[in-house]
Amino acid sequence: VTDGVTVETIANATKTLKDEIVAQGGNTRTLDSLLQQLHTLHGKEKEFWFGTISVLQKESVIALIEDKKQISTLKFELSTRKKKWESNKKKAKSSKYTLTSSLEQLQENNEALKNSLEKANSRIADLEQNLETTLAIESQLQNLLKRKEKNNAAVETEGQEIINKLEDFTSKNKNLEKDLQELQDRVRGQENQIIILENRVKEYKKLQVKFIETEDSNDSRLDENEPGEITKLVGNINELTLPTDSGNKSLHYELEIEQTNDFEQTIENLKTKIEHLNKTIIYLEQENQQLKKKFDMGVTQDDEETSEKMFAKSCKKNPKYDDIPATEQDDEDAKKVNRYFTQPIVKALGELFSREDKKAIPIFKGKSTDKLISESLRGADHVARNN
C-alpha cells in the first residue's frame, strides 16, 4: 500500500466510477478496458514501488546502521568531550584561582618593575653625569700626567745636579780632611821639636855653668869679661827663648809666636770649613732623599716651587754656603807657615850653631847641621805652641 491506496479503495472507486458512467449513459466496457489498463498500470506501479521501497529499505537499513555507528561514535565523542569539559571546567576553576593569584603577582611584579625602571632611569642619569665628571677628571689627569712627566724630568736634572754638588763637596771635604790631618801631624811634629828644644835649652844652661867653671879653673888665658864660644852659643839660644832686658821677646821668638798663631788659625779655619762642608753634605743628602721621594710619588709644580723655596731658605740659613774658600787657600796657608815660621828658625839656628860650637859641645858631636836644625825646630815648635 502506497499513500493510503488499498484494494478496497480501488474497488470502491471503480464501482463509483461505473455507476457514474452508467448514470451518464456511457459504455461500461470501455470502462472495464480502462480499468484493466489501470489495474495493469497499478500493478506495475506497485511492483515499481515495491522494488523502490525494497531498495530504499535496504539503503535505509544501511544508512541506519551507519547512523547508529555514527551515533555511537558521537556518543563516545560526546562522553569524551563531557569528560574533557568537566576536566577543563575543573582546570578552569583552578586556573581561575591561579590566574587571579598570577595576575596579582604580575601586578606586583609590574609595580616592582616600574620602580626598578625608575631607579634604572635615575641610575642612568647619575651614570651619565658621572661619565661627564669622569671625562673631565680624565682630561685633568692627562694634564697632570704631562706636568708630572715634566716635573720628573726637572727633578731628575735637579737631583743629578745636587748629586754632582754632593760629590764635589765630598771630594773637597776629603781633601780638607787630608790637609787638616797633615797640618795636625805637622803641629804634633812642631810640638815635639819645641819640647826637644826646651830640653836642649836646659842642657845649654847647665853646660854654660860647667864651662864657665872650667874656664875659671883651667884656662887663665881667657878674659872673664869676654865669654867663650860656648857662652855665646848659650846666650844666643837664650835670646831665642827668654825675654830681653827690656821685657820684650827676641825678634826670632816673636816671629815664631806670630807664625805659630797664624798656623793655629789656619787649622781652625780648616776645621770650620770641614764642619761646614759636613753640614752641607748632610743637607744635600736630605735634599736628595726628598727629591727621590717626590720622584717616586710624583710631584706637582707647586711641590717643585716649594722645593726651590726650601733650597733658597736653606741657603739663607747657611750664609757661608757660597763663601767656602778654595783649596788654593790651603796651599797659601802652607806657604805662609813655611815662609814665616820654618825658614826663619832654620836660618837663625844655622847662624847660631857654628862648626866650632858643635865640636865644643859633647852632645852635638858627630851630628850634621841639618840634623841639629831639625831637632831644634821640633823644640822651638813646642815652645811656640805652649806660649
C-alpha positions as CSV (number, residue, x, y, z in Angstrom):
1,V,0.0,0.0,0.0
2,T,1.3,3.3,-1.1
3,D,0.0,6.7,0.0
4,G,-3.2,5.1,1.6
5,V,-4.3,3.3,-1.7
6,T,-5.7,-0.2,-0.9
7,V,-7.6,-2.8,-2.8
8,E,-10.8,-1.8,-1.1
9,T,-10.4,1.8,-2.0
10,I,-9.6,0.9,-5.6
11,A,-12.8,-1.4,-5.8
12,N,-14.9,1.4,-4.2
13,A,-13.5,3.9,-6.7
14,T,-14.1,1.5,-9.6
15,K,-17.8,0.9,-8.6
16,T,-18.4,4.5,-8.1
17,L,-16.9,5.3,-11.5
18,K,-19.0,2.6,-13.2
19,D,-22.2,3.9,-11.6
20,E,-21.4,7.3,-12.7
21,I,-20.7,6.2,-16.3
22,V,-23.9,4.2,-16.4
23,A,-25.8,7.2,-15.0
24,Q,-24.4,9.3,-17.7
25,G,-25.3,6.8,-20.3
26,G,-21.8,5.5,-21.0
27,N,-20.5,2.1,-22.0
28,T,-19.1,0.1,-19.1
29,R,-16.9,-2.0,-21.5
30,T,-14.7,0.9,-22.3
31,L,-14.6,1.5,-18.6
32,D,-13.6,-2.1,-18.0
33,S,-10.8,-1.9,-20.6
34,L,-9.7,1.3,-19.0
35,L,-9.9,-0.3,-15.6
36,Q,-8.0,-3.3,-16.8
37,Q,-5.2,-1.0,-18.1
38,L,-5.5,0.9,-14.9
39,H,-5.1,-2.4,-12.9
40,T,-2.1,-3.3,-15.1
41,L,-0.6,0.1,-14.6
42,H,-1.3,0.0,-11.0
43,G,0.3,-3.5,-10.7
44,K,3.4,-2.2,-12.5
45,E,3.4,0.8,-10.4
46,K,3.0,-1.4,-7.3
47,E,6.0,-3.5,-8.4
48,F,8.0,-0.4,-9.0
49,W,7.1,0.9,-5.7
50,F,7.8,-2.4,-4.0
51,G,11.2,-2.5,-5.7
52,T,11.8,1.1,-4.9
53,I,10.7,0.6,-1.3
54,S,12.8,-2.5,-1.0
55,V,15.9,-0.7,-2.3
56,L,15.1,2.2,-0.1
57,Q,14.6,0.0,2.8
58,K,17.9,-1.6,2.2
59,E,19.5,1.8,1.8
60,S,17.7,2.9,4.9
61,V,18.9,-0.1,6.9
62,I,22.5,0.6,5.7
63,A,22.1,4.3,6.5
64,L,20.5,3.4,9.8
65,I,23.5,1.1,10.6
66,E,25.8,3.9,9.6
67,D,23.8,6.4,11.6
68,K,23.9,4.1,14.6
69,K,27.6,3.8,14.2
70,Q,27.9,7.5,13.9
71,I,25.6,7.9,16.9
72,S,27.8,5.5,18.9
73,T,30.8,7.4,17.8
74,L,29.2,10.7,18.5
75,K,28.0,9.4,21.9
76,F,31.6,8.3,22.7
77,E,33.0,11.6,21.5
78,L,30.2,13.3,23.5
79,S,31.2,11.3,26.6
80,T,34.9,12.1,26.0
81,R,34.1,15.7,25.4
82,K,32.0,15.8,28.5
83,K,34.9,14.3,30.5
84,K,37.2,16.8,28.9
85,W,34.8,19.6,29.6
86,E,34.5,18.5,33.2
87,S,38.2,18.3,33.4
88,N,38.6,21.6,31.7
89,K,35.9,23.0,33.9
90,K,37.9,21.9,37.0
91,K,41.1,23.2,35.4
92,A,39.4,26.4,34.6
93,K,38.3,26.8,38.2
94,S,41.9,26.0,39.3
95,S,43.3,28.2,36.5
96,K,41.0,31.0,37.5
97,Y,42.4,31.0,41.0
98,T,45.9,30.6,39.6
99,L,45.3,33.3,37.1
100,T,43.9,35.5,39.8
101,S,47.0,35.0,42.0
102,S,49.2,35.2,38.9
103,L,47.5,38.4,38.0
104,E,48.1,39.8,41.4
105,Q,51.7,38.6,41.3
106,L,52.1,40.1,37.8
107,Q,50.7,43.3,39.1
108,E,53.1,43.3,42.0
109,N,55.9,42.4,39.6
110,N,54.8,45.2,37.3
111,E,54.9,47.7,40.2
112,A,58.4,46.4,41.1
113,L,59.5,46.6,37.5
114,K,58.2,50.2,37.4
115,N,60.1,51.1,40.5
116,S,63.2,49.3,39.1
117,L,62.7,51.2,35.8
118,E,62.5,54.5,37.7
119,K,65.6,53.6,39.7
120,A,67.4,52.4,36.5
121,N,66.5,55.7,34.8
122,S,67.7,57.6,37.8
123,R,70.9,55.5,37.8
124,I,71.4,56.1,34.1
125,A,71.1,59.8,34.7
126,D,73.6,59.6,37.6
127,L,76.0,57.5,35.4
128,E,75.7,60.0,32.6
129,Q,76.6,62.7,35.0
130,N,79.4,60.6,36.4
131,L,80.6,59.9,32.9
132,E,80.8,63.6,32.2
133,T,82.7,64.1,35.5
134,T,85.0,61.2,34.7
135,L,85.8,62.6,31.3
136,A,86.6,65.9,32.9
137,I,88.8,64.2,35.5
138,E,90.4,62.1,32.8
139,S,91.3,65.3,31.0
140,Q,92.7,66.8,34.2
141,L,94.6,63.7,34.9
142,Q,96.2,63.7,31.5
143,N,97.2,67.3,32.0
144,L,98.6,66.4,35.5
145,L,100.4,63.4,33.9
146,K,102.1,65.7,31.4
147,R,103.0,68.1,34.2
148,K,104.3,65.2,36.2
149,E,106.5,64.0,33.4
150,K,107.9,67.5,33.0
151,N,108.4,67.8,36.8
152,N,110.0,64.3,36.9
153,A,112.5,65.4,34.2
154,A,113.2,68.6,36.1
155,V,113.5,66.7,39.4
156,E,115.9,64.2,37.7
157,T,118.0,67.0,36.4
158,E,118.0,68.9,39.7
159,G,118.7,65.6,41.6
160,Q,121.7,64.9,39.3
161,E,123.0,68.4,39.8
162,I,122.6,68.0,43.6
163,I,124.4,64.6,43.4
164,N,127.2,66.2,41.4
165,K,127.4,69.0,44.0
166,L,127.4,66.4,46.8
167,E,130.2,64.5,45.1
168,D,132.0,67.8,44.7
169,F,131.6,68.7,48.3
170,T,132.5,65.2,49.4
171,S,135.7,65.4,47.4
172,K,136.5,68.8,48.8
173,N,135.8,67.5,52.3
174,K,138.1,64.6,51.9
175,N,140.9,66.9,50.6
176,L,140.3,69.3,53.5
177,E,140.3,66.4,56.0
178,K,143.6,65.2,54.4
179,D,145.1,68.6,54.6
180,L,143.9,69.0,58.2
181,Q,145.4,65.7,59.1
182,E,148.7,66.7,57.5
183,L,148.6,70.0,59.4
184,Q,147.8,68.3,62.7
185,D,150.7,65.9,62.1
186,R,152.9,68.8,61.4
187,V,151.7,70.6,64.6
188,R,152.4,67.5,66.6
189,G,155.9,67.3,65.0
190,Q,156.4,71.0,65.8
191,E,155.3,70.4,69.4
192,N,157.8,67.5,69.7
193,Q,160.5,69.7,68.3
194,I,159.7,72.5,70.8
195,I,159.9,70.0,73.7
196,I,163.3,68.8,72.5
197,L,164.4,72.5,72.1
198,E,163.3,73.2,75.7
199,N,165.3,70.3,76.9
200,R,168.2,71.5,74.8
201,V,168.0,74.9,76.4
202,K,168.1,73.4,79.8
203,E,171.2,71.4,78.8
204,Y,172.7,74.5,77.3
205,K,172.3,76.4,80.7
206,K,173.9,73.5,82.5
207,L,176.8,73.4,80.0
208,Q,177.2,77.2,80.3
209,V,177.7,76.9,84.1
210,K,180.0,73.9,83.7
211,F,182.2,75.5,81.0
212,I,182.4,78.8,82.9
213,E,183.7,77.0,85.9
214,T,186.1,75.1,83.7
215,E,187.4,78.3,82.2
216,D,187.9,79.9,85.6
217,S,189.9,77.0,86.9
218,N,191.9,75.7,84.0
219,D,192.1,78.4,81.3
220,S,193.6,81.5,82.9
221,R,194.3,82.9,79.4
222,L,190.6,83.6,78.8
223,D,189.4,87.0,79.8
224,E,186.5,86.9,82.2
225,N,184.8,89.8,80.5
226,E,184.7,88.0,77.2
227,P,182.5,85.0,77.0
228,G,183.8,82.0,75.1
229,E,182.1,80.5,72.0
230,I,180.0,78.2,74.1
231,T,178.9,81.1,76.2
232,K,177.9,83.0,73.1
233,L,176.0,80.0,71.9
234,V,174.1,79.7,75.1
235,G,173.4,83.4,75.1
236,N,172.1,83.3,71.5
237,I,169.8,80.4,72.5
238,N,168.6,82.4,75.5
239,E,167.8,85.2,73.2
240,L,165.5,82.9,71.2
241,T,163.7,81.6,74.3
242,L,163.9,84.2,77.1
243,P,162.7,87.8,77.4
244,T,165.2,90.5,76.8
245,D,166.3,93.1,79.4
246,S,163.5,95.4,78.2
247,G,160.9,92.7,78.9
248,N,160.2,92.0,75.2
249,K,160.7,88.8,73.3
250,S,163.5,88.5,70.8
251,L,162.8,89.1,67.1
252,H,163.1,85.4,66.2
253,Y,160.9,84.4,69.1
254,E,158.2,86.9,68.2
255,L,158.3,85.7,64.6
256,E,157.9,82.1,65.8
257,I,154.9,83.1,68.0
258,E,153.2,85.1,65.3
259,Q,153.6,82.4,62.7
260,T,152.5,79.7,65.1
261,N,149.4,81.7,65.8
262,D,148.8,82.0,62.1
263,F,149.3,78.3,61.8
264,E,146.8,77.6,64.5
265,Q,144.3,80.0,62.9
266,T,144.8,78.1,59.6
267,I,144.0,74.9,61.4
268,E,140.9,76.4,63.0
269,N,139.8,77.7,59.6
270,L,140.2,74.3,58.1
271,K,138.2,72.7,60.9
272,T,135.5,75.3,60.4
273,K,135.5,74.6,56.6
274,I,135.3,70.8,57.3
275,E,132.4,71.3,59.8
276,H,130.5,73.5,57.3
277,L,131.1,71.0,54.5
278,N,129.8,68.2,56.7
279,K,126.7,70.2,57.4
280,T,126.3,71.0,53.7
281,I,126.7,67.3,52.8
282,I,124.1,66.3,55.3
283,Y,121.7,68.9,53.9
284,L,122.4,67.8,50.3
285,E,121.7,64.2,51.3
286,Q,118.4,65.2,52.9
287,E,117.5,67.2,49.8
288,N,118.4,64.3,47.6
289,Q,116.2,61.9,49.7
290,Q,113.3,64.4,49.4
291,L,113.8,64.6,45.7
292,K,113.8,60.8,45.4
293,K,110.6,60.6,47.4
294,K,109.0,63.3,45.2
295,F,110.2,61.5,42.1
296,D,108.6,58.2,43.3
297,M,105.3,59.7,44.4
298,G,105.1,62.2,41.6
299,V,105.5,65.9,42.3
300,T,103.4,68.8,41.1
301,Q,104.5,72.3,40.0
302,D,103.6,73.6,43.5
303,D,105.9,71.0,45.0
304,E,108.7,72.0,42.7
305,E,108.3,75.7,43.7
306,T,108.2,74.7,47.4
307,S,111.4,72.7,46.9
308,E,113.1,75.7,45.3
309,K,111.9,77.9,48.2
310,M,113.2,75.4,50.8
311,F,116.6,75.4,49.0
312,A,116.7,79.2,48.9
313,K,115.7,79.3,52.6
314,S,118.4,76.8,53.4
315,C,121.0,78.9,51.6
316,K,120.0,81.9,53.7
317,K,120.4,79.8,56.8
318,N,123.9,78.9,55.6
319,P,125.4,82.3,54.6
320,K,128.8,80.7,54.1
321,Y,127.4,78.2,51.6
322,D,128.8,80.1,48.6
323,D,131.8,81.5,50.6
324,I,133.7,78.3,51.1
325,P,137.4,79.0,50.4
326,A,139.0,77.1,47.6
327,T,141.9,74.7,48.0
328,E,144.4,77.3,46.8
329,Q,143.9,79.0,50.2
330,D,145.2,75.9,51.9
331,D,148.3,75.9,49.7
332,E,148.7,79.6,50.6
333,D,148.5,78.9,54.3
334,A,151.1,76.1,54.0
335,K,153.4,78.5,52.1
336,K,152.9,81.2,54.8
337,V,153.8,78.6,57.5
338,N,156.9,77.6,55.7
339,R,157.9,81.2,54.9
340,Y,157.2,82.9,58.2
341,F,157.7,80.0,60.6
342,T,160.0,77.3,59.4
343,Q,162.5,79.2,57.3
344,P,163.4,81.9,60.0
345,I,164.0,79.2,62.6
346,V,166.2,77.3,60.2
347,K,168.1,80.4,59.3
348,A,168.5,81.5,63.0
349,L,169.7,78.1,64.2
350,G,172.1,77.9,61.2
351,E,173.7,81.1,62.3
352,L,173.8,80.1,66.0
353,F,175.4,76.7,65.5
354,S,178.8,77.2,64.0
355,R,181.1,74.3,63.3
356,E,183.4,75.1,66.3
357,D,180.4,75.3,68.7
358,K,179.2,71.9,67.6
359,K,182.6,70.4,68.2
360,A,183.0,72.1,71.6
361,I,179.6,70.8,73.0
362,P,179.8,67.0,73.6
363,I,176.1,66.4,72.9
364,F,176.4,67.9,69.3
365,K,179.5,65.8,68.3
366,G,179.0,63.7,65.2
367,K,175.8,65.5,64.2
368,S,175.3,67.4,61.0
369,T,174.0,70.9,60.9
370,D,170.7,69.8,59.2
371,K,170.1,67.3,61.9
372,L,170.7,69.8,64.6
373,I,168.4,72.3,62.9
374,S,165.7,69.7,62.6
375,E,166.0,68.8,66.3
376,S,166.0,72.5,67.2
377,L,162.9,73.1,65.1
378,R,161.0,70.4,66.9
379,G,161.8,72.0,70.3
380,A,161.0,75.5,69.0
381,D,157.6,74.4,67.8
382,H,156.8,73.1,71.2
383,V,157.8,76.3,72.9
384,A,155.8,78.4,70.5
385,R,152.8,76.1,71.0
386,N,152.8,76.4,74.7
387,N,153.2,80.2,74.6
